[in-house]
Amino acid sequence: MEEIIRLQRATVEEHIGQENAHNWPAVYDTFAPHESAIDVVPFHTQFGELNGIRDFYQVVDAAFPDFKATVWANMMRPAAPFAK
């Protein structure tokens, strides 16, 4: 169990680091090739699968060229890592 959580933390750290570097192909690599999605809660919108995730990051990069993610908290569970 601890190994799974360690791997999840490493993936989240890699994901956030690549987001902040605006290295979008490396960000996409942190998602599972299927069953992945980004929920944009304020807009009640979900960008699903890798094509939707790519679309999301293209919009974010165009709208916020100085985008930087900061993790304030995270919850790691074997089935569903989550960072906010």
PyMOL commands that set and color helices and strands:
alter all, ss='L'
color gray80, all
select helices_A, chain A and resi 2-20+24-28+41-43+49-63
alter helices_A, ss='H'
color red, helices_A
select strands_A, chain A and resi 37-40+45-48+74-75+82-83
alter strands_A, ss='S'
color yellow, strands_A
deselect
rebuild
show_as cartoon
